[in-house]
Amino acid sequence: MSLQLIQQAICYMEEHICEDISYAEVARYVHMSSYNFHRTFSFIAGMTANEYLRNRRLTLAAMELQATDISVIDAAYKYGYESPESFSKAFSRFHGSTPRQAKQKGAKLHLFNPLVIKIILEGGSIMDYRIEHRGSQQFLALVRSFPNEISNDDNDHSIPDFWTECSEKKLIKPMQLLRREGKRDLYGLCTPVKGSETHFNYGIGVLIDENTDVKDLESYIQNGYSLWKTDPADYAVFKCFGPNGDCLGETWSKFFKEFVPQTGYMQTDDTDYEIYFEKGESNLFCELWVPVKKA
């Protein structure tokens, strides 16, 4: 279960808080891809694993500066900073006081306690879903690489901007015209990274099947489009209703906080995707397809 793995990850981070570890190393410890770990941790904890490490280290540094005679320089290196200057800047942003001020009585400091994952009774709301199997699929897509850190950053608009850019450059419509009318759904494809990689690929594409005109496919590939292939997988499918992408983020949050703990399913390291229907239900923003397996 994801919640259990995230608690194991938190314990691991606490045990190695002063060591040179990153979220990618923590992901390996709990046997998750760095992308899936980053996204799962972010949705459950409300922050990235790197933010958690930074906040905990700065909390512990402040406590040690107040309670002992450790120097600012030694504290900087002990808690993972390359220089006293970078430590002081980060410390001041977090606490509102400098490390030297922290050594004085009366200094105002922030306390960030270790996270403890608890299952609490919430809501009672209904979360509709269905489980579907899909064999191997192939898509024609416009693909770009993005850093893992943007995947749960509400202030980042890299992927919406990618959609806007492709639309303004009139790159999306030609793909749709390869499809038969009424079948021109668009897919937002997302693949998790493996191992210690720091980026993931996101693609905007169309399905290649019997409703696709494939005679000019090679010319598309020569002009910067890509073929995206997926392996057979089981998917949990959720309908996202709303006027914008906020409903998609809310569905991902419910997936990790409600669906996974209650059903025993967990996300796999396969492509997940959104389907934006040419002719969809009223107020349907998209369908979210998440590859899953029983834990």
DRENNU-342062 format. One line per 8 residues: number of its first residue (from 1); for each residue x, y, z of C-alpha. Coordinates in pm, 1 decimal, padded with zeros to 6 digits, always signed. Each point is the difference from the previous one (the first is absolute). Layout:
BEGIN
NUM = X Y Z ~ ...
! end
This chain:
BEGIN
1 = +00000.0 +00000.0 +00000.0 ~ +00131.1 +00348.7 -00092.0 ~ -00064.6 +00144.2 +00347.4 ~ +00215.9 -00268.5 +00159.3 ~ +00279.0 +00061.6 -00251.6 ~ -00013.0 +00375.5 +00059.6 ~ +00026.1 -00055.1 +00377.9 ~ +00302.1 -00225.7 -00061.5
9 = +00149.5 +00273.9 -00216.3 ~ -00051.1 +00260.8 +00273.7 ~ +00168.9 -00225.4 +00256.8 ~ +00290.7 -00054.1 -00238.7 ~ +00039.3 +00374.6 -00054.7 ~ -00003.7 +00064.9 +00374.0 ~ +00265.8 -00267.3 +00060.2 ~ +00225.5 +00150.4 -00268.9
17 = -00094.8 +00365.1 +00040.0 ~ +00358.4 +00127.8 +00013.7 ~ +00121.8 -00215.3 -00286.0 ~ +00017.1 +00092.4 -00365.9 ~ -00324.9 -00162.1 -00110.9 ~ -00257.6 +00107.9 -00258.6 ~ -00357.2 -00103.1 -00071.4 ~ +00131.9 -00228.8 -00277.3
25 = +00201.5 -00197.6 +00255.9 ~ -00299.5 -00015.1 +00234.3 ~ -00212.8 -00125.5 -00290.6 ~ +00244.8 -00283.8 -00060.5 ~ -00016.5 -00092.5 +00368.2 ~ -00377.8 -00053.3 -00018.6 ~ +00026.6 -00164.6 -00344.8 ~ -00186.6 +00270.2 -00191.6
33 = +00100.5 +00187.8 -00311.5 ~ +00117.9 +00348.1 +00089.0 ~ -00286.1 +00151.1 -00200.6 ~ -00272.9 -00202.7 +00171.4 ~ +00155.1 +00058.6 +00341.0 ~ +00025.0 +00373.7 -00060.5 ~ -00361.4 +00024.0 -00110.6 ~ -00140.1 -00230.3 +00270.2
41 = +00194.5 +00174.2 +00279.1 ~ -00102.1 +00343.0 -00126.9 ~ -00370.2 -00079.8 -00010.9 ~ -00003.8 -00171.2 +00340.0 ~ +00232.9 +00236.8 +00188.0 ~ -00088.6 +00324.6 -00178.0 ~ +00367.2 +00067.6 -00076.5 ~ +00285.1 -00162.5 -00187.2
49 = +00244.3 -00234.2 +00171.9 ~ +00277.3 +00253.2 -00062.8 ~ -00206.1 +00269.2 +00174.5 ~ -00056.2 -00236.1 +00291.3 ~ +00374.3 -00070.5 +00031.1 ~ +00082.9 +00370.3 -00020.1 ~ -00257.8 +00102.0 +00262.5 ~ +00106.7 -00273.0 +00240.2
57 = +00369.5 +00081.0 -00037.8 ~ -00057.7 +00370.2 +00059.2 ~ -00211.7 -00080.1 +00307.4 ~ +00269.4 -00226.2 +00145.3 ~ +00271.1 +00252.4 -00084.6 ~ -00183.8 +00272.7 +00191.9 ~ -00045.4 -00225.5 +00301.1 ~ +00368.8 -00089.5 +00003.4
65 = +00111.6 +00360.7 -00044.7 ~ -00208.7 +00098.3 +00302.8 ~ +00092.3 -00292.3 +00221.9 ~ +00371.9 -00045.6 -00071.4 ~ +00310.8 +00197.5 -00087.6 ~ +00011.7 -00129.8 -00359.7 ~ +00121.9 +00267.1 -00241.4 ~ -00206.6 +00122.9 -00292.9
73 = +00260.9 -00138.7 -00239.4 ~ -00010.9 -00345.9 +00155.2 ~ -00380.3 +00003.3 +00006.3 ~ -00008.0 +00093.8 -00367.6 ~ +00213.3 -00296.2 -00103.1 ~ -00164.3 -00240.9 +00243.4 ~ -00345.2 +00067.6 -00142.2 ~ +00099.3 -00034.4 -00362.1
81 = +00080.7 +00349.6 -00123.8 ~ +00294.8 +00072.3 -00226.8 ~ +00085.7 +00328.4 +00169.9 ~ -00091.4 +00205.9 +00308.3 ~ -00147.9 +00261.2 -00234.6 ~ -00249.3 -00239.4 -00162.5 ~ -00087.0 -00137.0 +00345.5 ~ -00062.1 +00348.4 +00137.6
89 = -00228.0 +00092.9 -00290.3 ~ -00206.3 -00317.6 +00031.1 ~ -00009.7 +00030.5 +00379.7 ~ -00118.5 +00361.0 -00014.3 ~ -00273.3 -00078.2 -00255.3 ~ -00130.7 -00285.1 +00213.1 ~ +00030.3 +00145.5 +00349.9 ~ -00007.3 +00374.8 -00056.7
97 = +00319.5 +00022.3 +00206.6 ~ +00365.7 -00049.7 -00090.8 ~ +00204.3 -00290.0 +00142.1 ~ +00192.3 +00244.8 +00217.8 ~ -00322.9 +00145.1 +00137.5 ~ -00116.1 -00354.2 +00074.6 ~ +00284.8 -00033.0 +00249.0 ~ -00144.7 +00284.1 +00204.5
105 = -00278.7 -00032.8 +00253.6 ~ -00337.6 +00121.4 -00118.5 ~ +00057.2 -00084.4 -00364.8 ~ -00321.2 -00091.6 -00182.0 ~ +00035.8 -00333.1 -00176.5 ~ -00226.3 -00237.8 -00188.0 ~ -00048.0 -00360.3 +00109.7 ~ -00073.0 -00256.2 -00271.1
113 = -00071.8 -00336.6 +00160.9 ~ +00044.2 -00342.1 -00165.4 ~ -00297.4 -00112.6 -00203.2 ~ -00203.3 -00297.7 +00118.0 ~ -00241.3 -00154.6 -00248.3 ~ -00337.9 -00076.8 +00158.5 ~ -00318.0 -00133.5 -00151.0 ~ -00288.9 +00219.5 +00108.5
121 = -00371.6 -00017.0 -00069.8 ~ -00091.0 +00259.0 -00259.4 ~ -00280.6 +00094.5 -00227.7 ~ -00221.6 -00293.0 -00072.7 ~ -00009.4 +00132.9 -00355.4 ~ -00037.5 -00234.4 -00296.9 ~ +00294.3 -00049.4 -00233.5 ~ -00116.1 -00163.0 -00322.5
129 = +00246.6 -00216.0 -00188.3 ~ +00024.4 -00301.4 -00226.3 ~ +00278.9 -00248.5 -00069.8 ~ +00080.7 -00065.0 -00365.0 ~ +00266.7 -00202.7 -00177.9 ~ +00178.9 +00133.1 -00306.1 ~ +00236.2 -00192.6 -00222.9 ~ +00302.8 +00160.5 -00163.1
137 = -00084.9 +00340.4 -00143.1 ~ +00183.1 +00239.8 -00227.7 ~ -00034.1 +00376.4 -00028.7 ~ +00132.7 +00276.8 -00219.8 ~ +00106.5 +00275.6 +00236.1 ~ +00182.8 +00325.2 +00057.9 ~ +00233.6 -00079.3 +00288.3 ~ +00196.3 +00216.7 +00241.2
145 = +00210.0 -00076.8 +00309.1 ~ -00082.2 +00167.9 +00332.4 ~ +00171.1 -00006.0 +00343.0 ~ -00167.0 -00221.3 +00260.1 ~ -00040.7 +00293.9 +00238.3 ~ -00277.2 +00160.0 -00207.2 ~ -00237.1 -00297.2 +00030.9 ~ -00177.4 +00130.8 +00312.3
153 = +00092.4 +00367.7 -00009.5 ~ -00322.4 +00200.1 -00012.5 ~ +00195.6 +00307.1 -00107.2 ~ +00164.9 -00168.2 -00298.0 ~ -00172.0 +00023.8 -00337.8 ~ +00257.5 -00179.5 -00215.0 ~ -00234.5 -00268.5 -00131.7 ~ -00298.9 +00233.1 -00064.8
161 = +00247.2 +00233.7 -00173.0 ~ +00116.6 -00296.0 -00210.2 ~ -00359.6 -00057.6 -00111.4 ~ -00039.7 +00370.5 -00080.2 ~ +00326.2 +00010.9 -00194.1 ~ -00087.9 -00305.7 -00208.9 ~ -00345.9 +00140.9 -00069.3 ~ +00129.3 +00343.4 -00100.6
169 = +00255.6 -00161.1 -00232.6 ~ -00288.7 -00198.5 -00153.1 ~ +00167.4 -00333.6 +00077.5 ~ -00295.4 -00173.7 +00166.6 ~ -00270.3 +00031.3 -00265.3 ~ +00199.9 -00184.6 -00270.5 ~ +00024.9 -00302.9 +00231.6 ~ -00373.2 +00006.1 +00065.1
177 = -00073.0 +00010.8 -00373.8 ~ +00170.6 -00337.2 -00034.8 ~ -00293.7 -00139.5 +00197.6 ~ -00351.8 -00066.1 -00123.8 ~ -00253.0 +00269.1 +00096.8 ~ -00153.9 -00078.9 +00336.7 ~ +00316.2 -00184.3 +00105.2 ~ +00232.1 +00299.1 +00034.2
185 = +00062.0 -00028.2 +00371.8 ~ +00326.1 +00142.8 +00134.8 ~ +00222.1 -00177.2 +00251.2 ~ +00225.5 +00154.3 +00262.5 ~ +00263.6 -00271.6 +00045.6 ~ +00227.0 -00015.4 +00300.5 ~ +00274.4 -00251.5 +00060.5 ~ +00184.3 -00050.1 +00331.1
193 = +00377.0 +00009.8 +00000.8 ~ +00217.0 -00288.4 +00107.5 ~ +00274.8 -00020.9 +00259.2 ~ +00162.9 +00329.0 +00091.5 ~ -00117.1 +00200.9 -00304.3 ~ -00125.3 +00344.9 +00081.8 ~ -00238.8 +00062.0 -00292.5 ~ -00313.1 -00154.9 -00146.2
201 = -00152.9 +00018.9 -00347.3 ~ -00340.2 +00146.7 -00073.5 ~ -00164.7 -00038.3 -00337.8 ~ -00300.9 +00146.2 -00179.1 ~ -00123.6 -00255.4 -00248.2 ~ -00260.4 -00205.0 -00180.6 ~ -00060.0 -00373.8 +00002.6 ~ +00121.7 -00202.4 -00298.3
209 = -00252.8 -00270.3 -00085.6 ~ -00242.8 -00098.3 -00274.2 ~ -00151.3 +00351.3 +00009.9 ~ +00334.8 +00164.4 -00078.9 ~ +00134.1 +00086.4 -00346.4 ~ +00359.0 -00126.0 +00028.2 ~ +00125.8 +00054.8 -00356.6 ~ +00172.6 +00331.6 +00088.5
217 = +00122.9 -00107.1 +00343.2 ~ +00366.1 +00000.8 -00099.8 ~ -00016.6 +00363.1 -00113.0 ~ -00135.8 +00097.3 +00343.1 ~ +00287.6 -00176.6 +00172.7 ~ +00249.5 +00177.8 -00226.5 ~ -00157.2 +00330.3 +00109.4 ~ +00049.8 -00049.6 +00374.1
225 = -00290.5 -00221.5 +00103.4 ~ +00066.8 -00326.6 +00185.0 ~ -00147.1 -00346.7 +00028.2 ~ -00098.7 -00083.9 +00357.3 ~ -00064.0 -00365.1 +00083.2 ~ -00157.9 -00143.5 +00313.9 ~ +00003.5 -00353.3 +00137.8 ~ -00312.8 -00195.0 +00097.3
233 = -00130.6 +00121.1 +00336.9 ~ -00299.2 +00023.2 +00230.4 ~ -00124.3 +00353.5 +00060.7 ~ -00208.0 +00171.8 +00264.0 ~ -00211.3 +00251.8 -00190.9 ~ -00142.0 +00318.6 +00154.1 ~ -00215.9 +00270.9 -00153.8 ~ +00116.2 +00352.1 +00080.4
241 = -00282.9 +00253.9 -00007.5 ~ +00065.6 +00372.1 +00007.7 ~ +00080.7 +00308.6 -00204.6 ~ +00379.2 -00035.7 +00020.4 ~ +00292.4 -00218.1 +00104.2 ~ -00062.9 +00048.0 +00372.2 ~ -00231.7 -00301.0 -00009.1 ~ +00286.2 -00212.4 -00134.6
249 = +00224.8 +00090.4 +00292.6 ~ -00285.0 -00070.8 +00241.8 ~ -00051.7 -00344.0 -00154.5 ~ +00369.4 -00085.3 +00032.6 ~ -00012.4 +00105.1 +00364.8 ~ -00303.0 -00222.0 +00065.6 ~ +00170.8 -00286.1 -00185.9 ~ +00289.9 -00003.8 +00246.1
257 = -00190.4 +00094.5 +00315.3 ~ -00322.4 -00195.5 -00048.0 ~ +00004.3 -00245.6 -00289.3 ~ +00335.9 -00166.7 +00070.4 ~ -00049.3 -00053.4 +00376.9 ~ -00356.5 -00125.4 -00041.4 ~ +00033.3 -00228.8 -00304.0 ~ +00346.1 -00150.5 +00039.5
265 = +00097.7 +00108.3 -00350.9 ~ +00325.3 +00183.4 -00061.3 ~ +00131.1 +00189.4 -00299.7 ~ +00245.3 -00181.4 -00228.2 ~ +00293.1 +00133.2 -00199.9 ~ -00193.8 +00021.6 -00325.4 ~ -00134.3 +00293.1 -00198.2 ~ -00292.7 +00181.7 +00158.0
273 = -00208.8 +00226.6 -00214.3 ~ -00288.7 +00241.6 -00026.1 ~ -00255.7 -00026.1 -00280.6 ~ -00150.1 +00325.3 -00126.2 ~ -00304.0 -00109.0 -00198.3 ~ -00101.6 +00163.5 -00325.5 ~ -00360.1 -00061.6 +00103.0 ~ -00020.6 -00051.6 +00375.0
281 = -00257.5 +00027.2 +00276.2 ~ -00115.9 +00337.5 +00118.2 ~ +00255.2 +00161.8 +00234.2 ~ +00245.1 -00292.9 -00043.0 ~ +00352.1 +00142.6 -00004.2 ~ +00172.9 -00333.7 -00070.6 ~ +00026.4 -00363.9 +00100.2 ~ +00303.8 -00099.1 +00204.5
289 = +00143.4 -00349.1 -00066.0 ~ +00244.9 -00119.0 +00266.2 ~ +00182.4 -00334.7 -00047.2 ~ -00050.8 -00211.7 +00311.6 ~ +00052.3 -00340.4 +00153.5 ~ -00102.3 -00159.7 +00327.3 ~ +00258.8 +00066.9 +00271.1
! end
